[in-house]
Amino acid sequence: MKRHTTLVTGASSGIGEALALALGARAAHIVLVARSVERLQALKRRIEDAGGSATVIGSDLAEPGAAQRLHEDVRRQGLEVDTLVNNAGFGYHGLFEAEPVEHLLAQIQVNVVALAELTRLFVPSLLARRGTVLNIASTAAFQPAPFMSTYGATKAFVLSFTEALWAEYRERGLRVAAVCPGPVETPFIDAMGSGVRGAPLFRNMLSVDEVVQACLAALESSSPTRVVGWRNGLAAQSARLSPRALTARISAGLLRPR
């Protein structure tokens, strides 16, 4: 991956941080993107201490127009991106009517609008460089997600969007893939709400390292979709075969706050 530039959104913590470190160790130049510039600067120093290189760009993708400004910042710094990792995202766990409207809209802005806009802006240059788009989706994409309804719907968009682009560009040299983890032990979980850890689905979580290894494998694969963990893979396929009303009721039992 020498001379290879990878842009990672949501790089200040969790999966994004760990993936940036792993890619930096492979001699890629990492463009670190998140709201917290201070945390990104600390991550940049860790990457450089390990022999890699990185650029920090502060961006709040919940703000309308942020994707366009980020793309312009990358071009202004003379960077040519070979791999775009759309990792930034957040969710909410609890009763739908209890989620503040502004929080709901920000979820859609980050998880859907910014992801689609960034992909659209970078695809022309990625095509020219025979690059890669890696989108972090979720096993919530495979079925309705009661008590996480907006989050699940946004990830269903990410999965469908990714698989469609994979089919559209696979013969033109652009690789597109989605990684779909189940619950992962990161700060993301506690940020979703106080009752999330009591829900049955969140009792056995993946490690960040498991997800990073799946991401690295996805970057080398020709497959459009990679579900992390065999149990999650089985559940995802089962959801596609079950009646949707039954699937939604089972999901409600697994996601119900305790």
C-alpha positions, 0 to 999 in steps of 0.5 A: 500500500505504499504511496496509497492514500486512504481517507477514513471518516469517524477516525477519532475512536472505535472502528475508525481509529483502529482501522486507521492505525492498521492501515497506517502500519501498512505504509498507507497515508491516512487522511483522518476525518472526524469532529475532534481535531485534538483526538485526530492529532493524537492519532496522527502522532501514533501513526507517525510514531509507527512509521506511517503518515497522516493528515488531519481534517476536522469535519462534522458530517452532521452539518449540511454541506460538510461532505462538499467542504471535506472534498474541497479540503482534500483537493486543496491539500493536493491529496489523491484518495485511493480508498474511501472508508465511510465509517462515520455514523451514530445511532439511537437505542430506545423508544422512537418517540423519545429520540429528539428530532434533531438527533434523528435528522443528524443520524440520517445526515451522517449515516446516509446523506454524507456517506452518499455525497462523499461517495459521489464526490470521490468516485470520479477520481477513484475510478481513474485510480482504480480505487476502493470504497469501503462502507461500514454498514451493520447487521441491522441492515438485514431486518427491521430494527425496533427500538433502533428504527432510524439507525437500522433503516440508515444501515439498510440504505448503506447496504443496498447502496453499496451492493448496487454500486458494486454491480455498477462498477465491478467491470470498470475497476472500482471496488465497492464493499460493505462490512456488516458487524453486529454490536461492537465493544466501542464507545459507540454502544454507550452513546446510543442510550442508557438501556442498550447494554440490557438488550439481549442482542448486546450481551455478546459483542464483537471486538474492534480487532475482529471488525478491523480484520474483516475490513482489511479482508474486504479491501482485498476481496471481490465480494460486495458484502462481508458480515463479521462473525459466523453467528451474525452471518447466519442471522442475516441470511435467516432474516432474508428467508423469514416472513418480515412480520415475524422477523420484526417481532423477533428483532423487537425481542432482541433489541427491547431496552431492559 
